[in-house]
Each structure stands twice: as structure tokens, then as C-alpha cells.
Amino acid sequence: MKRVVVYELLPDMVLARPVTNANGLPIVAAGTSLDTALIERLQQMGLPSVYVEGDALDAGGKTLEELEAELDHRFRRVAHDPIQQLILRTLRTQVRATHGMAPDVEKSEAA
């Protein structure tokens, strides 16, 4: 089971936990396969995330290069901030470790 931000949901993902309203009543049952219409409905509800089936370390089929490019894109506006760059390096190390890559020692020492 993994937690996915609602705006990153894809069709054919399967809910691992039910989606509930503010009162705790189920709106969408666990085991429901998501389609485009249901994803849009979940987004309109303002939910931050939902739980779907799958490995928590699964990168959604993305390659290491794609994940690193996504990190660079997400941190592009804070290139001047040393704390944000430390966070970026830490995340990059974690992504590399989960993909079986050794950390890039040269980049870590140069920073």
C-alpha cells in the first residue's frame, strides 16, 4: 500500500483503503479501480491524498533519470537557497539508494 497525492493518481490504480468523508463515512470503497471521472471527483473533494495498492517504494515505473529530472524541476525556483539545495541533495541520495545506486560521493563532498 502506498499513499499518493490526489493530483498524481492515474487510471487503473486501485484504492487500498476506503475514501471517507469528514464524518468518517465511506464514499468510495477499498478495492475500487480508479478511472478518470473518479479521479476528477476525488480532486474536486479537496482530498490531499489517498492510499492505493502497490509497494510504497514503487516509483510508478519511472526511471532513475526521470525521477532525478522531476526533482530538479520541483526545486528549480529555489536554486539560490542553500537549505533547499541540501534537501534536494538528500532526496537525490534517497532516490538513488532506492534504485540500487550508490550515493554520488563527489557531488556530496563538493557541496
C-alpha positions as CSV (number, residue, x, y, z in Angstrom):
1,M,0.0,0.0,0.0
2,K,1.3,3.5,-0.8
3,R,0.0,7.0,-0.2
4,V,-0.5,9.0,-3.4
5,V,-1.2,12.7,-3.7
6,V,-4.6,13.1,-5.4
7,Y,-3.2,15.1,-8.3
8,E,-0.8,12.2,-9.1
9,L,-3.5,9.5,-9.3
10,L,-3.7,7.5,-12.6
11,P,-6.5,5.5,-14.1
12,D,-6.5,1.8,-13.1
13,M,-4.9,2.4,-9.7
14,V,-6.8,0.5,-7.0
15,L,-7.8,2.0,-3.7
16,A,-6.2,0.2,-0.8
17,R,-8.3,2.0,1.9
18,P,-11.8,3.5,1.6
19,V,-12.1,7.2,1.0
20,T,-14.2,8.7,3.7
21,N,-16.0,12.0,4.3
22,A,-15.4,14.3,7.2
23,N,-17.8,12.2,9.4
24,G,-15.8,9.0,8.6
25,L,-18.5,7.5,6.4
26,P,-17.1,5.7,3.3
27,I,-17.6,7.5,0.0
28,V,-15.5,5.2,-2.2
29,A,-14.8,1.6,-1.1
30,A,-11.4,0.0,-0.9
31,G,-10.7,-2.2,-3.9
32,T,-12.3,0.4,-6.3
33,S,-10.4,0.8,-9.6
34,L,-9.9,4.4,-10.4
35,D,-11.0,5.9,-13.7
36,T,-10.6,9.5,-15.0
37,A,-14.1,10.6,-13.8
38,L,-13.5,9.2,-10.2
39,I,-10.0,10.8,-10.1
40,E,-11.5,14.2,-11.0
41,R,-14.2,13.7,-8.4
42,L,-11.6,13.0,-5.7
43,Q,-9.6,16.1,-6.8
44,Q,-12.7,18.3,-6.5
45,M,-13.3,17.0,-3.0
46,G,-10.1,18.6,-1.9
47,L,-8.5,15.4,-0.5
48,P,-4.7,15.7,-0.1
49,S,-4.0,12.0,-0.8
50,V,-5.4,8.5,-0.8
51,Y,-4.0,5.0,-0.3
52,V,-3.6,2.8,-3.3
53,E,-2.4,-0.8,-3.8
54,G,1.3,-1.2,-4.5
55,D,4.7,-1.0,-3.0
56,A,5.5,2.2,-1.1
57,L,8.9,2.3,-2.7
58,D,7.4,1.9,-6.2
59,A,8.3,4.8,-8.4
60,G,5.4,4.3,-10.7
61,G,7.6,2.9,-13.4
62,K,9.8,5.9,-13.7
63,T,13.5,5.5,-14.4
64,L,16.1,7.0,-12.1
65,E,16.8,9.7,-14.7
66,E,13.1,10.6,-14.8
67,L,12.9,10.8,-11.1
68,E,16.1,13.0,-10.9
69,A,14.7,15.3,-13.6
70,E,11.5,15.6,-11.7
71,L,13.4,16.6,-8.5
72,D,15.4,19.2,-10.5
73,H,12.1,20.6,-11.9
74,R,10.5,20.8,-8.5
75,F,13.5,22.6,-6.9
76,R,14.2,24.9,-9.9
77,R,12.9,28.0,-8.2
78,V,14.9,27.6,-5.0
79,A,18.4,27.1,-6.6
80,H,19.7,30.0,-4.6
81,D,18.6,28.7,-1.2
82,P,21.3,26.6,0.5
83,I,18.8,24.8,2.8
84,Q,16.6,23.8,-0.1
85,Q,19.6,22.6,-2.0
86,L,20.5,20.4,1.0
87,I,17.0,19.0,0.9
88,L,17.4,18.3,-2.8
89,R,20.7,16.5,-2.3
90,T,19.2,14.4,0.5
91,L,16.2,13.5,-1.7
92,R,18.5,12.6,-4.6
93,T,20.6,10.4,-2.4
94,Q,17.4,8.6,-1.2
95,V,16.1,8.2,-4.7
96,R,19.5,6.7,-5.8
97,A,19.5,4.4,-2.8
98,T,16.0,3.1,-3.5
99,H,17.1,2.4,-7.1
100,G,20.2,0.4,-6.0
101,M,22.6,3.1,-6.8
102,A,25.5,4.2,-4.5
103,P,25.4,7.8,-3.4
104,D,27.4,10.2,-5.6
105,V,30.3,10.9,-3.2
106,E,31.9,13.5,-5.4
107,K,28.8,15.7,-5.5
108,S,28.3,15.3,-1.7
109,E,31.9,16.3,-1.0
110,A,31.8,19.3,-3.5
111,A,28.7,20.7,-1.8
